[in-house]
Amino acid sequence: MSGCAGPSPPWRRLPSPTGSPLGCPLNGSALRMTEGLPFAAHRSKLCPSLNAMWKVHMNRIVSRMLTVLAAVGLVAGVGISVSHAQGWASSGTVAAAAPTATQASATQTSATLIDESFDAQTTPADFGFSSDATVSGGALTLEPRSGAGHAAHRDFDPEVIGQKQFDLAFTWSVDAEDDQSGNGIELRDLYGRLLFALSGGVDESGNERIGVATKGAAVDESSAGKDSGLPSYTYEPADLSQTYAIALHADFTTKTVEYSVKDKDGDVVVGGTAATKATSLYRMYAVAYQAGGEGAQTIDDFTLTGTDTSTAYPLKGKRVYAFGDSLIDGFLYDQAGFVTFASYAEGFKLNDYARNGATILPSEIDAQHGGQILKQAANVSANTPDPDVIVFNGGTNDTPLDNTTAADEEEYTQYFEQTIRTFHEKWPSTPIIYVTAAKMGYVGSYGEQQLHDLELKICRKWGVTVADVYANSGLDTRVDTQRKKYSFDELDANGLPGTPETVTYDDPSKQPSGIHPNLDGIEKFYQPIFTKTLRAVIAAPSAPVDPSTGRGELQDLVDTASALSEADFEAEEWPAFASALANAKNVLGSGSGGSGTTGGAAGASLYGGASDAADGRFTEAISNLRTAMNALRQKATTQLRVLYNPHNGDHLYTTSLAEYNRLISLEWQSQGLDSGFPVASSAAPGSTALYRVYNPNNGEHLLVAHGEAKSLTAIGWTAETGADGITGTPYCYLPQNGTVPVYRLYNPTQSPSNADGHYYTSSATEASSLVQAGWVLEQTLYTAEY
């Protein structure tokens, strides 16, 4: 918004421009009071009563002028609304003109979010600054205490933080003592990144100067103003006895910031356009950069307009309880985890009970302060206000659940459900959100998938909403580039979570570990999914339900059944299954609880209400669907072929024709393309996963189920399926409800150096012959279907 002069000093009067009514020019951006109306550039030095009287007088004049101008159609300049003119003129001093480039966006719908002329004490007091600020005499005075690195701050509301574009204008002056290097203000985003900084002080030669910066290290309240967090200032000579007009236009969609600093004559002292890494306006710091002096900054006519006038903030004022481990607590970064940052951006009240190292299972870590997550909830005082939403996470410290057994899963399920039950008993009407961890891989991808699937199953059962970071965020720190870019194991020089630019690790191949997201990881992956889920729950709250109603169990069963494909099963049983599935969906849809979709980024899952408890339709639907699903006969469409190694007696079973042909070229002997037996390439609810393992001592290969694979790899066998060994993708599956038995036989005369210890066959005749020859029939392990 160019063409606007800065504040006119008391001793200077501008002539009326030709043709402007009432001696009042409209210059395309704001209504300017000129002829006969002196502007007090240093109003803050007037006594409060005179200052207030002057403002009342100005307001009356402006109101009359607006009425006249509206009548002749001259109120709106180039894209400027009446509300802008009223806001700027009624403040009693000339607000800074925004940079020229902002005229291009002036036609956008905008709203005045802050219009503060400091006529009286603000709410909150002192413009929301935590300390060292006073509103009096018609201005805001900031006096950061002497001492290097001291900073006071004020935080902006969610309506400001959420703006993708905004214009900011204010007047600013600073008293600079001879021995003082400078006082300044810094505007930073939610994650401490610098948007704009302004300072005034004297250089080594005693010359006064103004500094501006748009680049610098990220800081928080513990490091703002310290040398390590000092913005990269550029300086211009200045007369610090003046009041300056500051204008700022930020556009986070283009990642740019425009700024100008004008003197009392309206001349630009410094201005420009710069790229910015900031993504919001969250905090304003008042900083004393070095010790010495009692300099103060004075700010007046602070106006902020944004282009987003439609976004609602339904979480504002709500109360959220958070329980869990270091992913919520922040790990080494004591200031905040992703839930805390969401509370800043959305305006909800947060009671954070999470602790680093906490677990779902019983824990000795920090036991007296809630090392087990359910104890965190149990220890909350009864006098604490009830929450609107409960958030928790877990599982990170309960692993490795790599190579889990049924007993492992049973124990984890027991305590996970007990955790939910503790929340539900203490706050029976409060909805619950569970936040899954991102893909990390440090316990093996299969183990993580098992844990994730188990957690979702339990949450469905209890009607707990899932913010599914694991499935929906895209964060996967098993990928080296993501691990290094989005996680941290150390803090940087300013005490913030490290990034590749700020922290160097001794072993980059292992550090950072990929477990804890840094601020970029929180902003890009965790916070968006969590916030969207939390908003959905607030919009349609639903408390957890008693699992005995069966709604959660039925929803889980329907999800499993819906994933099955008709092409994978024999035709005879499919119609009965499809009918049972359709009926189950109808039962879910007609209950009192909604769709039951477990969301993450997509939204909340809502399960039934009071009427469900007396509704036996769930139990009947579960029984019918499970019976129909268990009756399905899975097709075995992949042939498992057999090769024989004449050098060591090994029999190898493969589904790969390429591997089959390669081994033939290496003098393995074919047992025929139709040898072996058919298997399935995908899982079904009743199929058996097979893993191929290898004995490096004698070269023997075996096909075994998960439990035996776990035992064999523990004593030195090598798993040949999946990057994580037996925790990877199974080699193949024996189909659900297969009809042909597969026999495994053992050769008791096997030499330790030979690989002829085991043999598989689907022929009862061949199995009988081998038994007569001295082989031992271990058991009929599997069934396949022809």
PyMOL commands that set and color helices and strands:
alter all, ss='L'
color gray80, all
select helices_A, chain A and resi 21-23+43-45+48-71+82-89+100-105+125-128+158-161+227-229+326-329+338-346+367-369+373-378+406-426+445-462+469-472+480-486+519-539+547-549+551-562+566-568+574-590+610-614+617-630+657-665+706-714+725-727+764-772
alter helices_A, ss='H'
color red, helices_A
select strands_A, chain A and resi 111-116+133-136+139-142+150-155+165-174+183-188+194-202+208-213+234-237+244-251+256-262+268-275+283-288+297-306+319-323+349-352+389-392+432-435+465-467+638-644+651-654+669-670+677-679+688-694+701-704+718-719+732-734+740-746+758-761+776-784
alter strands_A, ss='S'
color yellow, strands_A
deselect
rebuild
show_as cartoon
